[in-house]
């Protein structure tokens, strides 16, 4: 790590200055040493050029004393009450099979389509009037088709409820095994192999979306922070910021990722928890927050910390999974209508997803609605200047949806720009 970066470092626990002792340097870069907090006297290692400034989730949450948006917060205390709950049985049995769902939806649409053709035929033949039997027959058919959609919708909601309860139990089990946090899970993996990806392929749609966002709003470059920077795996997501002229500092919970990131981009990285950033206030012009918020055990605290280290007028580019997205189940008109209404009234939505996995790990992984994201950003001290959605794996779908009213807000993931305004900073400690 460059010595010039030391001035921006702070103790992740008390936010006081850190003193460097017992250093080993190489051409202006610190390769080994210890950082000691001037206030609490906590000591942190610099290992292979990376400062190890991680604070566990429960400790960071307890120190912050923040209780806003607690429905997203995961701690050992909050989970203890769940440990005695029984994992629900599959209440649907054979009906949970996707073939049955497809049968109900296709049957509903087939009846509607057939009815429309029938009425059109009668109208052409002149045998259609307000009190005619064909209209009565068509009404009955439409009621039956609606019933098919309703049955599929009920199955959809029961599945979501059962999945939620099952995931709650899984979260309790992972917590007891100290595996719910991705950081803790990685510590227990003996084989440190990583999924590097193919670095020779074209940038992913997600990376292209970030690049186009930076160009669209003419971001000027400056001092940047890349939270959840990754390594080779996130190479194309990180690259647009360097291309735009930002000097990016990386944050991650994996030493392997940080080593790759530093090697690829010739910059520095810190091993730290994003809900307890080891950085001084008002430091950065921009923060990349791509696919990180959903992992946090206290998402709002993470946004408050991001706001704290941004300069006034600084921007956060945030991408995260979306609850209001249009999924394949949206072929059921009731599910589509629910998703559309949830853009404005998200209380109608069923239980959210809370777990995901990568390689041999499972960890806390949320999804957010439009209202939840905007409310959290504004409460953390940001003004939302842009809200878009995109499909992380399909540039074509993103392009099509972006041109259509309503659907442009129903992509698979959210891309939001928040701006820190003067006086909006939130002190987290």
Secondary structure, 3 states (H helix, E strand, C coil): CEHHHHHHEECCCCCCEEEEEEEEEECCEEEEEEEEECCCCCEEEEECCEEECCCCHHHHHHHHCCCCCHHHCCCHHHHHCCCCCCCCCCCCHHHHCHHHHHHHHHHHHHHHHHHHHHHHHHHHHCCCCCCCHHHHHHHHHHHHHHHHHHHHHHHHHHHHHHHHHHHHHHHHHHHHCCCCCHHHHHHCCCCCCCCCCCCCCCCCHHHHHHHHHHHHCCCCCEEEEEECCCCHHHHHHHHHHHHCCEEEEEEECCHHHHHHHHHHHCCCEEECCCCCCCECCCCEEEEEEECCHHHCCCHHHHHHHHHHHEEEEEEEEEEEEECCCCCHHHHCHHHHHHHHHHCCCHHHCCCCCCEEEECCEEEECCCECHHHHHHHHHHCCEEEEEEEEECCCCHHHHHHHHCCCCHHHCCCEEEEEEEECCCCCCCCC
